[in-house]
């Protein structure tokens, strides 16, 4: 008997179609070709007559010399500023005053930039016309003339114009400086103060604007310094530094720093006698308005202390400057640290200054901390200041009487001084570091040493 076969049990098998295997590297290459972005269009080549012969870059402010060669203004003026006096291409004599703007070439460059904007070329902006010597002389003559008339508004506008021109380019600044900008502005400042009441001047903002313009034309010559250092002008400057807005206070501080750092004895005498100058300097340290203003106040205070035979130091100490300096040094930057240490070291020449420093819980730890890892100048002043404190802090019979030595040993001054001498220091710093080691060597047994950076280990609380 034949058993019938069920169709459901003999279903036809699916036939697999063989696919040729594609190598992995080939498939990756194909995929990358499909997903890779189209290459960016190459930047167009700049026409040769658009290139400056000095920098070989496209000219932004083309000027033509009497020799017929066209240069970019910045390049050719830089060439002349480096002491050259001839045309770089022809070798013929050339002066900055002989350069003439080449407007035709500049327009061609701008049109070429616009035509190739789609290829990523940016349009060259139209340059400002630099100030000429005649224009500079006319502008600067108008500033003191407005001051003599008592026209504060006009004087403010003219000073603002001079400042804007000076900030526009280095060439303008040099041109105005050569025309006597510092003398004209300082003279106008003095004439304003002499002619009108201080309240009226401050209301117009003329004094602040003159000082802001004057900053651009440092250094000041002797005549300019004497204008600002007159008693009336100093009172006005100190008033601005005390009661002006933040920008005006910073500007006044920078101007006073410029006068003080000139070491002009007559100007320093006048500054020491100016009403409120010490209070204004301390106020800038207590409530800073900007880092430049803080540094300017420190420099001014340093020169006043150095000059005034302890008169300025006594007044600053009465105002609590030691406390402010120590607190400022805790987390100050390099420049501020150097200047604050210089002022503190000068103040420690006085007995009052040493007393204030010894009474502050952070004075010795901060000095020990700043002996390293700041700068050579900071090391010099920190070692000198610590030497002044410890030298006047005696001990006897192995018992420490002075707190400064005890604190110095506690925060690791002995170890840091040894390391400082091993690394190498020169001159007075080496002598004072060696003497400090001798002063600290006797009483250092039994003193617990803590890391000077960790102020939590101090025995005394903060003052």
C-alpha positions in Angstrom: 0.0 0.0 0.0 1.3 3.3 -0.9 1.0 6.0 1.7 0.1 9.4 0.2 2.6 12.2 1.0 1.2 15.3 2.5 1.9 18.5 0.6 2.1 20.4 3.8 5.2 18.4 4.9 7.1 18.9 1.7 7.2 22.7 1.2 9.7 23.9 -1.3 12.8 25.4 0.2 13.7 29.1 -0.3 16.5 29.5 -2.8 19.3 31.8 -1.5 20.7 34.1 -4.1 24.5 34.3 -3.8 25.8 37.9 -3.4 29.4 38.6 -4.2 31.2 39.7 -1.0 32.5 43.3 -1.1 35.7 43.9 0.8 35.3 46.0 3.9 37.8 48.6 2.8 36.0 49.1 -0.4 32.7 49.6 1.3 34.1 52.1 3.7 35.7 54.1 0.8 32.4 54.1 -1.0 30.5 55.2 2.1 33.0 58.0 2.7 32.7 59.2 -0.9 29.0 59.3 -0.5 29.0 61.3 2.8 32.1 63.5 2.3 31.2 67.2 1.8 32.1 69.0 -1.3 35.5 70.6 -1.2 35.4 74.3 -0.4 36.2 76.7 -3.2 39.8 77.9 -3.1 40.4 81.5 -2.2 41.0 83.7 -5.3 44.5 84.9 -5.9 45.0 88.5 -4.9 46.2 90.6 -7.9 49.8 91.5 -7.7 49.3 95.3 -7.8 47.1 95.0 -4.7 50.0 93.7 -2.6 52.2 95.9 -0.5 55.9 95.5 -1.5 56.9 95.4 2.2 54.4 93.0 3.8 53.3 91.2 0.6 49.8 91.3 2.0 46.8 93.0 0.4 46.9 96.7 1.1 44.1 98.1 3.4 45.2 101.7 3.3 47.3 102.3 0.2 49.5 105.4 0.1 51.8 106.5 -2.7 55.3 107.8 -2.1 56.9 110.6 -4.2 58.9 107.8 -5.9 55.7 106.5 -7.4 55.6 103.3 -5.4 52.4 102.4 -3.5 52.6 100.8 -0.1 50.2 99.9 2.7 50.3 102.8 5.2 51.0 100.7 8.3 53.9 98.9 6.6 55.7 101.9 5.2 55.2 103.9 8.4 56.5 101.0 10.4 59.5 101.0 8.1 60.1 104.7 8.7 59.6 104.3 12.5 62.4 101.7 12.6 64.9 104.4 11.6 64.8 104.1 7.8 64.6 107.3 5.7 64.5 106.0 2.2 61.9 104.3 -0.1 62.3 100.5 0.4 62.0 99.9 -3.4 63.9 102.8 -5.0 66.2 103.8 -2.1 65.4 107.5 -2.6 64.7 109.8 0.4 61.3 109.4 2.0 59.4 111.1 4.8 56.1 110.2 6.4 54.7 113.6 5.5 55.3 112.8 1.8 52.9 109.9 1.7 49.6 110.6 -0.2 46.5 108.4 0.1 45.9 106.4 -3.1 42.1 106.5 -3.3 42.0 104.9 -6.8 43.9 101.8 -5.7 41.9 101.6 -2.5 38.5 101.7 -4.5 39.8 99.0 -6.9 40.7 96.8 -3.9 37.3 97.3 -2.4 35.5 96.5 -5.7 37.6 93.3 -6.1 36.7 92.3 -2.5 33.0 92.8 -3.2 33.2 90.8 -6.4 34.7 87.9 -4.6 32.6 88.1 -1.5 31.0 84.7 -2.3 34.5 83.1 -2.1 35.0 84.4 1.5 36.8 87.6 0.8 35.9 90.4 3.2 35.6 94.0 2.0 38.4 96.3 3.1 36.9 99.2 5.1 37.5 102.7 4.0 40.4 104.0 6.2 40.1 107.2 8.2 42.2 110.1 7.0 45.1 110.6 9.5 45.4 113.9 11.2 47.9 116.3 9.7 50.4 118.4 11.6 48.4 121.6 10.7 45.1 120.1 11.9 46.8 118.9 15.1 48.2 122.3 15.8 44.9 124.0 15.2 43.0 121.6 17.5 45.5 121.8 20.3 45.6 125.6 20.1 41.8 125.7 20.5 41.8 123.7 23.8 43.6 126.3 26.0 41.8 129.1 24.2 38.4 127.6 25.2 39.8 127.2 28.8 40.8 130.9 28.9 37.3 131.9 27.8 35.9 129.7 30.6 33.9 127.7 28.0 33.8 124.3 29.7 31.6 122.7 27.2 33.8 123.6 24.2 36.9 122.6 26.1 35.4 119.2 26.9 34.5 118.6 23.3 37.9 119.6 22.0 39.7 117.4 24.5 37.4 114.5 23.6 38.2 115.1 19.9 41.9 115.0 20.7 41.5 111.8 22.7 39.5 110.2 19.9 42.1 111.1 17.3 44.9 109.8 19.5 43.2 106.5 20.1 42.3 106.1 16.4 45.9 105.3 15.3 49.4 105.4 16.6 50.3 107.8 13.8 47.7 110.3 15.0 48.9 109.9 18.6 52.5 110.7 17.5 51.4 113.6 15.4 49.4 115.1 18.3 52.2 114.5 20.7 54.7 116.2 18.4 52.4 119.2 18.2 52.5 119.6 22.0 49.3 117.8 23.1 50.5 117.2 26.7 51.4 120.9 27.2 48.2 122.2 25.6 46.0 119.8 27.7 47.8 120.4 31.0 47.8 124.1 30.4 44.1 124.0 29.7 43.5 122.0 32.9 45.3 124.6 35.0 43.6 127.5 33.3 40.2 125.9 33.9 40.9 125.5 37.6 42.2 129.0 38.0 39.3 130.6 36.1 36.2 128.9 37.3 34.9 127.3 40.5 35.7 123.7 41.0 32.0 122.7 41.2 31.2 124.3 37.9 34.1 122.6 36.2 33.2 119.2 37.5 29.6 119.6 36.4 30.7 120.1 32.8 33.0 117.2 32.8 35.8 119.2 31.2 38.4 118.3 33.8 37.8 114.6 33.6 37.9 114.7 29.8 41.2 116.7 29.8 42.8 114.1 32.1 41.5 111.2 30.0 43.1 112.8 26.9 46.3 113.6 28.8 46.9 109.9 29.6 47.4 109.2 25.9 50.4 111.5 25.7 52.6 110.2 28.5 55.4 110.7 29.4 54.9 114.3 30.5 57.6 116.8 30.1 58.6 119.2 32.9 56.3 122.0 31.8 53.3 119.7 31.6 54.0 118.2 35.1 54.3 121.7 36.6 50.8 122.6 35.2 49.2 119.6 36.9 51.3 119.9 40.1 50.2 123.4 40.8 48.3 123.6 44.1 44.9 124.4 42.5 45.3 121.7 39.8 46.4 119.1 42.4 43.3 119.9 44.5 41.1 119.4 41.5 42.8 116.1 40.5 42.5 114.8 44.1 38.9 115.8 44.2 38.2 113.8 41.0 40.1 110.9 42.4 38.0 111.0 45.6 34.5 111.8 44.3 34.4 111.1 40.5 33.0 108.1 38.8 35.1 104.9 38.5 36.6 105.9 35.2 37.5 109.4 36.3 39.0 108.2 39.6 41.2 105.7 37.7 42.3 108.3 35.3 43.2 110.8 38.0 45.2 108.1 39.8 47.2 107.3 36.7 48.0 111.0 36.1 49.2 111.4 39.7 51.3 108.3 39.3 52.9 109.8 36.2 53.8 112.9 38.1 55.1 111.1 41.2 57.2 108.6 39.3 59.0 111.4 37.6 60.9 112.0 40.9 60.5 115.7 40.4 61.3 117.1 43.8 59.1 120.2 43.4 56.2 118.2 42.2 56.5 115.7 45.0 56.6 118.5 47.6 53.4 119.9 46.1 51.8 116.5 46.2 52.7 115.9 49.8 51.0 119.2 50.7 47.9 118.6 48.7 44.7 118.4 50.8 43.1 114.9 50.9 45.6 113.1 48.6 46.5 110.5 51.3 42.9 109.9 52.0 42.1 109.5 48.3 44.9 107.0 47.8 43.9 104.9 50.8 40.3 105.0 49.6 41.4 103.5 46.2 43.0 100.7 48.1 40.1 100.1 50.4 37.5 100.2 47.7 39.2 99.4 44.4 37.7 100.6 41.1 40.1 98.8 38.7 43.5 97.0 38.8 45.2 99.9 37.0 43.9 102.4 39.5 45.0 100.2 42.4 48.5 99.9 41.0 48.7 103.6 40.3 47.7 104.4 43.9 50.4 102.0 45.2 53.1 103.6 43.0 52.1 107.1 44.0 52.1 106.2 47.7 55.5 104.6 47.3 57.1 107.7 45.9 55.4 109.9 48.5 56.7 107.8 51.3 60.2 107.8 49.9 60.3 111.5 49.4 58.5 113.1 52.4 60.8 112.2 55.3 58.2 110.1 57.1 55.5 112.8 56.9 53.6 110.9 54.2 54.3 107.6 55.9 52.8 108.9 59.2 49.7 110.1 57.6 49.2 106.9 55.6 49.8 104.8 58.7 47.1 106.9 60.6 44.7 105.9 57.8 45.4 102.2 58.3 47.3 101.5 55.1 49.3 98.6 56.6 46.1 96.6 57.1 44.9 97.3 53.6 48.3 96.3 52.1 48.4 93.0 54.0 44.9 92.1 53.0 45.6 93.1 49.4 48.7 90.8 49.3 46.8 87.7 50.2 45.5 87.1 46.6 47.0 89.9 44.5 48.5 89.4 41.1 52.2 89.7 40.3 52.2 93.5 39.5 50.1 94.4 42.5 52.1 92.2 44.8 55.4 93.8 43.8 54.0 97.3 44.3 52.3 96.6 47.6 55.4 94.9 49.0 57.5 98.0 48.0 55.1 100.3 49.8 55.0 98.0 52.9 58.8 97.7 53.0 59.1 101.5 52.9 56.5 101.9 55.7 58.4 99.5 57.9 61.3 102.0 58.1 59.2 103.7 60.8 58.4 102.4 64.3 54.7 103.0 63.8 54.7 100.9 60.6 56.5 98.0 62.3 54.1 98.1 65.1 51.1 98.0 62.8 52.6 95.1 60.9 53.4 93.1 64.0 49.8 93.6 65.3 48.3 92.1 62.2 47.9 88.3 62.2 48.6 87.9 58.5 51.6 90.2 58.0 54.4 87.8 58.7 52.7 84.8 57.0 52.0 86.8 53.9 55.6 88.1 53.8 57.0 84.5 54.1 54.6 83.3 51.4 55.6 86.0 49.0 59.3 85.3 49.3 59.0 82.7 46.6 57.1 82.0 43.4 56.2 85.6 42.5 59.2 87.4 41.0 62.7 88.5 41.9 61.4 91.9 42.8 58.8 90.5 45.1 61.4 88.3 46.8 63.6 91.3 47.4 60.9 93.4 49.0 59.4 90.5 51.0 62.8 89.5 52.5 63.6 93.2 53.2 60.3 93.7 55.0 60.6 90.5 57.1 64.2 91.5 57.9 63.0 94.9 59.2 60.4 93.2 61.4 62.6 90.5 62.8 65.7 92.8 63.3 63.7 94.9 65.8 62.1 91.9 67.5 64.7 90.7 70.1 64.9 87.5 72.2 67.1 86.5 75.1 68.0 83.3 76.9 66.4 81.1 74.3 63.0 82.5 75.1 61.3 84.3 72.3 60.1 87.7 73.4 59.1 89.0 69.9 56.1 87.7 68.2 57.4 88.3 64.7 60.3 85.8 65.0 57.9 83.2 66.5 55.4 83.6 63.7 58.2 83.6 61.0 59.5 80.3 62.4 56.0 78.9 62.7 55.2 79.5 59.1 58.4 78.0 57.7 60.5 81.1 57.1 63.8 79.4 58.1 63.3 76.6 55.6 62.3 79.0 52.8 65.3 81.3 53.5 67.7 78.2 53.3 66.1 77.3 50.0 66.3 80.8 48.7 70.1 81.0 49.4 70.6 77.6 47.8 68.7 78.6 44.7 70.6 81.8 44.5 70.0 85.5 45.3 72.2 88.5 44.9 73.2 91.7 46.6 71.2 93.1 49.5 68.7 90.3 49.3 71.4 87.7 50.0 72.8 89.7 52.9 69.4 90.2 54.5 68.4 86.6 54.0 71.6 85.5 55.7 71.1 87.8 58.6 67.5 86.6 58.9 68.8 83.0 59.2 71.1 84.1 62.0 68.3 85.9 63.8 65.9 82.9 63.5 68.5 80.2 64.2 68.8 80.8 67.9 65.1 80.5 69.0 63.9 78.0 66.4 64.1 74.9 68.7 60.7 73.8 69.9 58.7 75.9 67.5 56.1 74.0 65.6 56.4 74.6 61.8 53.2 74.9 59.7 52.9 75.5 56.0 52.8 79.3 55.4 50.2 78.9 52.6 47.7 77.4 55.1 46.5 80.3 57.2 44.2 78.1 59.2 47.2 77.0 61.3 47.7 80.4 62.8 47.5 80.6 66.5 45.9 84.1 66.5 42.6 85.0 64.9 42.3 87.5 62.1 42.3 91.2 63.1 
